[in-house]
Amino acid sequence: MEERIVYTTVFLCSLLAVIITFFIVSIIRYHRRYIRLQRERITAEIRLLENERKRIATDLHDSLGPLLSTVKLNISSVEVPDVRDKAVIAKSGRYIDEIVTSMRQISHNLLPNTLERKGLQDAIREFYKLLGQQERMELRVYAVNDITPNPERDIHIFRITQEIIHNTLKHAGASVLEIGFSEDDKELLVLAQDNGKGFDVEKSRRNSRGLGLKSLEIRTDILHGHLSIHSAPGRGTRYYIRIPLG
């Protein structure tokens, strides 16, 4: 009788262990599948967003830009005898110049043509120049060695550095931000560091309602890379991004 009880107990425990293991494995598989699907969805949305940005930037550059230039040329060619009318025409021409300048900045933010023509470093420098924050903070961009161009990868890295620059200007109170690149046979390393006031990284991740840090993580994940942020109050901030090649 005791042997039967022991046998039944062992059998039930084994069956329970199998059931629990089955549920744990199922949960793990479901969680992995959910993460994969989420990643694929986010990747598709970001690619769609970049394509739409490219289309709008092209329309602004190729259509509205020449049209506004033509309008200004036509206005400037109008001859009027009245001094007040001449002043209105001159002021309208200045307004058109301001619109063209703003439009170029918007177009560059949507799709930096410099990224394709001159590469990642010059695109970052040009973006910062258009922000007009040179007196507020110095930006240093450098590369330890030659960086192999990769348009699909570089647009994500450009967006990542954009977000880092915006975060630094908005929150860090830094006077210097350095962004460096290094590439070997296996990976591309991006290092950004500032001399600002720093912050509590984990607390910011828990409490942040914006897309700042999340955007950095999502784009790094799309590139199958790894992002680590080191910071503390009063010690500045360092961003390490490792992106595998191939």
CYANA upper distance limits for C-alpha pairs under 8 A (distance plus 0.5 A):
  1 MET  CA      5 ILE  CA      6.83
  2 GLU  CA      6 VAL  CA      6.64
  3 GLU  CA      7 TYR  CA      6.45
  4 ARG  CA      8 THR  CA      6.46
  5 ILE  CA      9 THR  CA      6.48
  6 VAL  CA     10 VAL  CA      6.56
  7 TYR  CA     11 PHE  CA      6.52
  8 THR  CA     12 LEU  CA      6.54
  9 THR  CA     13 CYS  CA      6.55
 10 VAL  CA     14 SER  CA      6.49
 11 PHE  CA     15 LEU  CA      6.55
 12 LEU  CA     16 LEU  CA      6.48
 13 CYS  CA     17 ALA  CA      6.53
 14 SER  CA     18 VAL  CA      6.67
 15 LEU  CA     19 ILE  CA      6.69
 16 LEU  CA     20 ILE  CA      6.58
 17 ALA  CA     21 THR  CA      6.48
 18 VAL  CA     22 PHE  CA      6.51
 19 ILE  CA     23 PHE  CA      6.75
 20 ILE  CA     24 ILE  CA      6.62
 21 THR  CA     25 VAL  CA      6.54
 22 PHE  CA     26 SER  CA      6.55
 23 PHE  CA     27 ILE  CA      6.54
 24 ILE  CA     28 ILE  CA      6.66
 25 VAL  CA     29 ARG  CA      6.60
 26 SER  CA     30 TYR  CA      6.51
 27 ILE  CA     31 HIS  CA      6.47
 28 ILE  CA     32 ARG  CA      6.64
 29 ARG  CA     33 ARG  CA      6.55
 30 TYR  CA     34 TYR  CA      6.45
 31 HIS  CA     35 ILE  CA      6.66
 32 ARG  CA     36 ARG  CA      6.61
 33 ARG  CA     37 LEU  CA      6.59
 34 TYR  CA     38 GLN  CA      6.54
 35 ILE  CA     39 ARG  CA      6.52
 36 ARG  CA     40 GLU  CA      6.64
 37 LEU  CA     41 ARG  CA      6.56
 38 GLN  CA     42 ILE  CA      6.60
 39 ARG  CA     43 THR  CA      6.48
 39 ARG  CA    222 ILE  CA      8.04
 40 GLU  CA     44 ALA  CA      6.60
 41 ARG  CA     45 GLU  CA      6.69
 42 ILE  CA     46 ILE  CA      6.62
 42 ILE  CA    218 ILE  CA      8.40
 43 THR  CA     47 ARG  CA      6.65
 43 THR  CA    222 ILE  CA      6.81
 44 ALA  CA     48 LEU  CA      6.58
 45 GLU  CA     49 LEU  CA      6.56
 46 ILE  CA     50 GLU  CA      6.63
 47 ARG  CA     51 ASN  CA      6.68
 48 LEU  CA     52 GLU  CA      6.67
 49 LEU  CA     53 ARG  CA      6.60
 50 GLU  CA     54 LYS  CA      6.61
 51 ASN  CA     55 ARG  CA      6.77
 52 GLU  CA     56 ILE  CA      6.71
 53 ARG  CA     57 ALA  CA      6.48
 53 ARG  CA    110 LEU  CA      5.67
 53 ARG  CA    111 LEU  CA      6.96
 54 LYS  CA     58 THR  CA      6.57
 54 LYS  CA    110 LEU  CA      7.14
 54 LYS  CA    111 LEU  CA      6.19
 55 ARG  CA     59 ASP  CA      6.75
 56 ILE  CA     60 LEU  CA      6.68
 56 ILE  CA    107 SER  CA      8.21
 56 ILE  CA    110 LEU  CA      8.15
 57 ALA  CA     61 HIS  CA      6.60
 57 ALA  CA    106 ILE  CA      8.27
 57 ALA  CA    107 SER  CA      5.16
 57 ALA  CA    108 HIS  CA      7.88
 57 ALA  CA    110 LEU  CA      6.35
 57 ALA  CA    111 LEU  CA      6.55
 58 THR  CA     62 ASP  CA      6.26
 58 THR  CA     63 SER  CA      8.33
 58 THR  CA    107 SER  CA      8.21
 59 ASP  CA     63 SER  CA      5.78
 59 ASP  CA     64 LEU  CA      7.30
 60 LEU  CA     64 LEU  CA      5.54
 60 LEU  CA     65 GLY  CA      6.65
 60 LEU  CA    103 MET  CA      7.54
 60 LEU  CA    104 ARG  CA      8.41
 60 LEU  CA    107 SER  CA      6.96
 61 HIS  CA     65 GLY  CA      5.84
 61 HIS  CA     66 PRO  CA      8.26
 61 HIS  CA    104 ARG  CA      7.80
 61 HIS  CA    107 SER  CA      7.37
 62 ASP  CA     66 PRO  CA      7.21
 63 SER  CA     67 LEU  CA      6.78
 64 LEU  CA     68 LEU  CA      6.54
 65 GLY  CA     69 SER  CA      6.81
 65 GLY  CA    100 VAL  CA      7.08
 65 GLY  CA    103 MET  CA      8.30
 66 PRO  CA     70 THR  CA      6.64
 67 LEU  CA     71 VAL  CA      6.76
 68 LEU  CA     72 LYS  CA      6.72
 68 LEU  CA     96 ILE  CA      7.37
 68 LEU  CA    100 VAL  CA      7.69
 69 SER  CA     73 LEU  CA      6.70
 69 SER  CA     96 ILE  CA      8.49
 70 THR  CA     74 ASN  CA      6.67
 71 VAL  CA     75 ILE  CA      6.65
 72 LYS  CA     76 SER  CA      6.54
 72 LYS  CA     93 GLY  CA      6.23
 72 LYS  CA     96 ILE  CA      7.17
 73 LEU  CA     77 SER  CA      6.75
 74 ASN  CA     78 VAL  CA      7.16
 75 ILE  CA     89 ILE  CA      7.11
 75 ILE  CA     93 GLY  CA      7.79
 76 SER  CA     89 ILE  CA      7.51
 76 SER  CA     90 ALA  CA      8.04
 76 SER  CA     93 GLY  CA      7.74
 79 GLU  CA     86 LYS  CA      8.46
 80 VAL  CA     85 ASP  CA      7.09
 80 VAL  CA     86 LYS  CA      6.93
 81 PRO  CA     85 ASP  CA      8.19
 81 PRO  CA     86 LYS  CA      8.15
 82 ASP  CA     86 LYS  CA      6.95
 83 VAL  CA     87 ALA  CA      6.79
 84 ARG  CA     88 VAL  CA      6.83
 85 ASP  CA     89 ILE  CA      6.75
 86 LYS  CA     90 ALA  CA      6.65
 87 ALA  CA     91 LYS  CA      6.59
 88 VAL  CA     92 SER  CA      6.58
 89 ILE  CA     93 GLY  CA      6.72
 90 ALA  CA     94 ARG  CA      6.93
 91 LYS  CA     95 TYR  CA      6.77
 92 SER  CA     96 ILE  CA      6.75
 93 GLY  CA     97 ASP  CA      6.81
 94 ARG  CA     98 GLU  CA      6.81
 95 TYR  CA     99 ILE  CA      6.72
 96 ILE  CA    100 VAL  CA      6.63
 97 ASP  CA    101 THR  CA      6.70
 98 GLU  CA    102 SER  CA      6.64
 99 ILE  CA    103 MET  CA      6.44
100 VAL  CA    104 ARG  CA      6.63
101 THR  CA    105 GLN  CA      6.89
102 SER  CA    106 ILE  CA      6.72
103 MET  CA    107 SER  CA      6.53
104 ARG  CA    108 HIS  CA      6.56
105 GLN  CA    109 ASN  CA      6.70
105 GLN  CA    130 LEU  CA      7.08
106 ILE  CA    110 LEU  CA      6.71
107 SER  CA    111 LEU  CA      6.58
107 SER  CA    112 PRO  CA      7.78
108 HIS  CA    112 PRO  CA      4.89
108 HIS  CA    113 ASN  CA      7.31
108 HIS  CA    127 PHE  CA      7.86
109 ASN  CA    127 PHE  CA      7.78
112 PRO  CA    116 GLU  CA      8.20
112 PRO  CA    123 ALA  CA      6.95
112 PRO  CA    127 PHE  CA      8.34
113 ASN  CA    117 ARG  CA      6.87
113 ASN  CA    123 ALA  CA      8.31
114 THR  CA    118 LYS  CA      5.78
114 THR  CA    119 GLY  CA      6.94
114 THR  CA    120 LEU  CA      8.38
114 THR  CA    122 ASP  CA      7.19
114 THR  CA    123 ALA  CA      5.55
114 THR  CA    126 GLU  CA      8.26
115 LEU  CA    119 GLY  CA      5.07
115 LEU  CA    120 LEU  CA      5.85
115 LEU  CA    122 ASP  CA      7.69
115 LEU  CA    123 ALA  CA      5.49
115 LEU  CA    154 ASP  CA      8.33
115 LEU  CA    155 ILE  CA      8.24
116 GLU  CA    151 PRO  CA      7.59
118 LYS  CA    122 ASP  CA      6.63
118 LYS  CA    123 ALA  CA      7.71
119 GLY  CA    123 ALA  CA      6.77
119 GLY  CA    149 PRO  CA      7.39
120 LEU  CA    124 ILE  CA      6.79
120 LEU  CA    149 PRO  CA      8.47
120 LEU  CA    154 ASP  CA      7.07
120 LEU  CA    158 PHE  CA      7.32
121 GLN  CA    125 ARG  CA      6.83
121 GLN  CA    141 VAL  CA      6.88
121 GLN  CA    142 TYR  CA      7.61
122 ASP  CA    126 GLU  CA      6.50
123 ALA  CA    127 PHE  CA      6.58
123 ALA  CA    158 PHE  CA      8.27
124 ILE  CA    128 TYR  CA      6.77
124 ILE  CA    141 VAL  CA      8.26
124 ILE  CA    158 PHE  CA      7.37
124 ILE  CA    161 THR  CA      7.98
124 ILE  CA    162 GLN  CA      8.11
125 ARG  CA    129 LYS  CA      6.65
125 ARG  CA    139 LEU  CA      8.34
125 ARG  CA    141 VAL  CA      7.69
126 GLU  CA    130 LEU  CA      6.74
127 PHE  CA    131 LEU  CA      7.01
128 TYR  CA    132 GLY  CA      7.26
128 TYR  CA    133 GLN  CA      7.63
128 TYR  CA    134 GLN  CA      8.25
128 TYR  CA    139 LEU  CA      8.26
129 LYS  CA    133 GLN  CA      7.74
129 LYS  CA    134 GLN  CA      7.59
133 GLN  CA    137 MET  CA      6.76
134 GLN  CA    138 GLU  CA      6.18
134 GLN  CA    139 LEU  CA      7.95
136 ARG  CA    175 SER  CA      7.28
137 MET  CA    169 LEU  CA      8.15
137 MET  CA    174 ALA  CA      7.09
137 MET  CA    175 SER  CA      5.02
137 MET  CA    176 VAL  CA      6.02
137 MET  CA    177 LEU  CA      7.80
138 GLU  CA    175 SER  CA      6.54
138 GLU  CA    176 VAL  CA      5.22
138 GLU  CA    177 LEU  CA      6.79
139 LEU  CA    176 VAL  CA      6.49
139 LEU  CA    177 LEU  CA      5.50
139 LEU  CA    178 GLU  CA      6.44
139 LEU  CA    179 ILE  CA      8.27
140 ARG  CA    176 VAL  CA      8.07
140 ARG  CA    177 LEU  CA      6.74
140 ARG  CA    178 GLU  CA      5.15
140 ARG  CA    179 ILE  CA      6.71
141 VAL  CA    178 GLU  CA      6.44
141 VAL  CA    179 ILE  CA      5.38
141 VAL  CA    180 GLY  CA      6.33
142 TYR  CA    178 GLU  CA      8.45
142 TYR  CA    179 ILE  CA      7.02
142 TYR  CA    180 GLY  CA      5.41
142 TYR  CA    181 PHE  CA      7.00
143 ALA  CA    147 ILE  CA      7.97
143 ALA  CA    180 GLY  CA      5.90
143 ALA  CA    181 PHE  CA      5.04
143 ALA  CA    182 SER  CA      6.43
144 VAL  CA    180 GLY  CA      7.81
144 VAL  CA    181 PHE  CA      6.67
144 VAL  CA    182 SER  CA      5.73
144 VAL  CA    183 GLU  CA      8.41
145 ASN  CA    181 PHE  CA      8.18
145 ASN  CA    182 SER  CA      6.46
145 ASN  CA    183 GLU  CA      7.21
146 ASP  CA    182 SER  CA      8.26
146 ASP  CA    183 GLU  CA      7.76
147 ILE  CA    181 PHE  CA      8.05
147 ILE  CA    182 SER  CA      7.64
147 ILE  CA    183 GLU  CA      6.64
149 PRO  CA    154 ASP  CA      7.72
150 ASN  CA    154 ASP  CA      6.17
151 PRO  CA    155 ILE  CA      6.69
152 GLU  CA    156 HIS  CA      7.68
153 ARG  CA    157 ILE  CA      7.00
153 ARG  CA    223 LEU  CA      7.49
154 ASP  CA    158 PHE  CA      6.45
155 ILE  CA    159 ARG  CA      6.74
156 HIS  CA    160 ILE  CA      6.67
156 HIS  CA    219 ARG  CA      6.65
156 HIS  CA    220 THR  CA      8.35
156 HIS  CA    223 LEU  CA      8.47
157 ILE  CA    161 THR  CA      6.70
157 ILE  CA    219 ARG  CA      8.39
158 PHE  CA    162 GLN  CA      6.60
159 ARG  CA    163 GLU  CA      6.78
160 ILE  CA    164 ILE  CA      6.81
160 ILE  CA    215 SER  CA      8.10
160 ILE  CA    216 LEU  CA      6.11
160 ILE  CA    219 ARG  CA      7.62
161 THR  CA    165 ILE  CA      6.56
162 GLN  CA    166 HIS  CA      6.69
163 GLU  CA    167 ASN  CA      6.53
163 GLU  CA    212 GLY  CA      7.12
163 GLU  CA    215 SER  CA      8.35
163 GLU  CA    216 LEU  CA      7.79
164 ILE  CA    168 THR  CA      6.55
164 ILE  CA    192 ALA  CA      8.42
165 ILE  CA    169 LEU  CA      6.65
165 ILE  CA    177 LEU  CA      8.40
166 HIS  CA    170 LYS  CA      6.48
167 ASN  CA    171 HIS  CA      6.26
167 ASN  CA    172 ALA  CA      7.63
167 ASN  CA    212 GLY  CA      7.78
168 THR  CA    172 ALA  CA      5.26
168 THR  CA    173 GLY  CA      7.47
168 THR  CA    174 ALA  CA      7.31
168 THR  CA    177 LEU  CA      8.27
168 THR  CA    194 ASP  CA      8.07
168 THR  CA    196 GLY  CA      8.28
169 LEU  CA    173 GLY  CA      7.02
169 LEU  CA    174 ALA  CA      7.73
172 ALA  CA    194 ASP  CA      8.43
172 ALA  CA    196 GLY  CA      5.22
172 ALA  CA    197 LYS  CA      5.94
172 ALA  CA    198 GLY  CA      6.69
172 ALA  CA    236 GLY  CA      8.10
173 GLY  CA    196 GLY  CA      5.70
173 GLY  CA    197 LYS  CA      6.86
174 ALA  CA    194 ASP  CA      6.66
174 ALA  CA    195 ASN  CA      5.78
174 ALA  CA    196 GLY  CA      4.34
174 ALA  CA    197 LYS  CA      7.53
174 ALA  CA    236 GLY  CA      8.45
175 SER  CA    194 ASP  CA      8.23
175 SER  CA    195 ASN  CA      7.17
175 SER  CA    196 GLY  CA      7.54
176 VAL  CA    194 ASP  CA      6.19
176 VAL  CA    195 ASN  CA      6.57
176 VAL  CA    196 GLY  CA      8.41
177 LEU  CA    192 ALA  CA      7.57
177 LEU  CA    193 GLN  CA      6.29
177 LEU  CA    194 ASP  CA      4.87
177 LEU  CA    195 ASN  CA      7.54
178 GLU  CA    191 LEU  CA      8.40
178 GLU  CA    192 ALA  CA      5.99
178 GLU  CA    193 GLN  CA      5.90
178 GLU  CA    194 ASP  CA      6.83
179 ILE  CA    190 VAL  CA      7.67
179 ILE  CA    191 LEU  CA      6.20
179 ILE  CA    192 ALA  CA      4.81
179 ILE  CA    193 GLN  CA      7.22
180 GLY  CA    190 VAL  CA      6.31
180 GLY  CA    191 LEU  CA      5.65
180 GLY  CA    192 ALA  CA      6.82
181 PHE  CA    188 LEU  CA      7.71
181 PHE  CA    189 LEU  CA      6.22
181 PHE  CA    190 VAL  CA      5.32
181 PHE  CA    191 LEU  CA      6.98
182 SER  CA    188 LEU  CA      6.37
182 SER  CA    189 LEU  CA      5.62
182 SER  CA    190 VAL  CA      7.20
183 GLU  CA    187 GLU  CA      6.45
183 GLU  CA    188 LEU  CA      4.95
183 GLU  CA    189 LEU  CA      6.66
184 ASP  CA    188 LEU  CA      7.16
185 ASP  CA    245 LEU  CA      7.83
186 LYS  CA    244 PRO  CA      6.41
186 LYS  CA    245 LEU  CA      5.94
186 LYS  CA    246 GLY  CA      8.22
187 GLU  CA    242 ARG  CA      7.00
187 GLU  CA    243 ILE  CA      5.83
187 GLU  CA    244 PRO  CA      4.68
187 GLU  CA    245 LEU  CA      5.44
188 LEU  CA    242 ARG  CA      6.35
188 LEU  CA    243 ILE  CA      5.56
188 LEU  CA    244 PRO  CA      6.81
188 LEU  CA    245 LEU  CA      7.31
189 LEU  CA    240 TYR  CA      7.79
189 LEU  CA    241 ILE  CA      6.24
189 LEU  CA    242 ARG  CA      5.24
189 LEU  CA    243 ILE  CA      6.90
190 VAL  CA    239 TYR  CA      8.30
190 VAL  CA    240 TYR  CA      6.52
190 VAL  CA    241 ILE  CA      5.51
190 VAL  CA    242 ARG  CA      7.03
191 LEU  CA    238 ARG  CA      7.62
191 LEU  CA    239 TYR  CA      6.16
191 LEU  CA    240 TYR  CA      5.44
191 LEU  CA    241 ILE  CA      6.96
192 ALA  CA    238 ARG  CA      6.17
192 ALA  CA    239 TYR  CA      5.55
192 ALA  CA    240 TYR  CA      7.34
193 GLN  CA    236 GLY  CA      7.80
193 GLN  CA    237 THR  CA      6.04
193 GLN  CA    238 ARG  CA      4.80
193 GLN  CA    239 TYR  CA      6.78
194 ASP  CA    236 GLY  CA      6.04
194 ASP  CA    237 THR  CA      6.10
194 ASP  CA    238 ARG  CA      7.30
195 ASN  CA    235 ARG  CA      7.57
195 ASN  CA    236 GLY  CA      5.11
195 ASN  CA    237 THR  CA      7.55
196 GLY  CA    234 GLY  CA      7.59
196 GLY  CA    235 ARG  CA      7.52
196 GLY  CA    236 GLY  CA      4.98
196 GLY  CA    237 THR  CA      7.49
197 LYS  CA    232 ALA  CA      8.44
197 LYS  CA    233 PRO  CA      6.20
197 LYS  CA    234 GLY  CA      4.90
197 LYS  CA    235 ARG  CA      6.59
197 LYS  CA    236 GLY  CA      5.76
197 LYS  CA    237 THR  CA      8.48
198 GLY  CA    231 SER  CA      5.95
198 GLY  CA    232 ALA  CA      5.57
198 GLY  CA    233 PRO  CA      5.00
198 GLY  CA    234 GLY  CA      5.87
198 GLY  CA    235 ARG  CA      5.96
198 GLY  CA    236 GLY  CA      4.71
198 GLY  CA    237 THR  CA      5.85
199 PHE  CA    204 SER  CA      8.10
199 PHE  CA    231 SER  CA      6.33
199 PHE  CA    232 ALA  CA      5.45
199 PHE  CA    233 PRO  CA      5.26
199 PHE  CA    234 GLY  CA      8.20
199 PHE  CA    236 GLY  CA      8.23
199 PHE  CA    237 THR  CA      8.06
200 ASP  CA    204 SER  CA      6.58
200 ASP  CA    231 SER  CA      7.07
200 ASP  CA    232 ALA  CA      5.97
200 ASP  CA    233 PRO  CA      7.06
201 VAL  CA    205 ARG  CA      6.75
201 VAL  CA    229 ILE  CA      7.66
201 VAL  CA    230 HIS  CA      7.85
201 VAL  CA    231 SER  CA      6.97
201 VAL  CA    232 ALA  CA      7.96
202 GLU  CA    206 ARG  CA      6.79
203 LYS  CA    207 ASN  CA      6.56
204 SER  CA    208 SER  CA      5.87
205 ARG  CA    213 LEU  CA      7.69
210 GLY  CA    214 LYS  CA      8.37
211 LEU  CA    215 SER  CA      5.91
212 GLY  CA    216 LEU  CA      7.20
213 LEU  CA    217 GLU  CA      6.82
214 LYS  CA    218 ILE  CA      6.57
215 SER  CA    219 ARG  CA      6.68
216 LEU  CA    220 THR  CA      6.59
216 LEU  CA    227 LEU  CA      8.39
217 GLU  CA    221 ASP  CA      6.50
217 GLU  CA    227 LEU  CA      7.11
218 ILE  CA    222 ILE  CA      6.72
219 ARG  CA    223 LEU  CA      7.02
220 THR  CA    224 HIS  CA      6.91
220 THR  CA    225 GLY  CA      5.63
220 THR  CA    226 HIS  CA      6.86
220 THR  CA    227 LEU  CA      7.07
220 THR  CA    241 ILE  CA      7.96
220 THR  CA    243 ILE  CA      8.09
221 ASP  CA    225 GLY  CA      6.00
221 ASP  CA    226 HIS  CA      7.47
223 LEU  CA    243 ILE  CA      6.96
223 LEU  CA    244 PRO  CA      8.30
224 HIS  CA    243 ILE  CA      7.06
224 HIS  CA    244 PRO  CA      7.44
225 GLY  CA    241 ILE  CA      7.37
225 GLY  CA    242 ARG  CA      5.84
225 GLY  CA    243 ILE  CA      4.73
225 GLY  CA    244 PRO  CA      6.74
226 HIS  CA    240 TYR  CA      8.48
226 HIS  CA    241 ILE  CA      6.15
226 HIS  CA    242 ARG  CA      5.69
226 HIS  CA    243 ILE  CA      7.12
227 LEU  CA    239 TYR  CA      7.69
227 LEU  CA    240 TYR  CA      6.24
227 LEU  CA    241 ILE  CA      5.09
227 LEU  CA    242 ARG  CA      7.14
228 SER  CA    239 TYR  CA      6.50
228 SER  CA    240 TYR  CA      5.69
228 SER  CA    241 ILE  CA      7.07
229 ILE  CA    237 THR  CA      7.70
229 ILE  CA    238 ARG  CA      6.23
229 ILE  CA    239 TYR  CA      5.17
229 ILE  CA    240 TYR  CA      6.80
230 HIS  CA    237 THR  CA      6.34
230 HIS  CA    238 ARG  CA      5.64
230 HIS  CA    239 TYR  CA      7.06
231 SER  CA    235 ARG  CA      6.92
231 SER  CA    236 GLY  CA      6.42
231 SER  CA    237 THR  CA      4.94
231 SER  CA    238 ARG  CA      6.82
232 ALA  CA    236 GLY  CA      7.24
232 ALA  CA    237 THR  CA      7.73
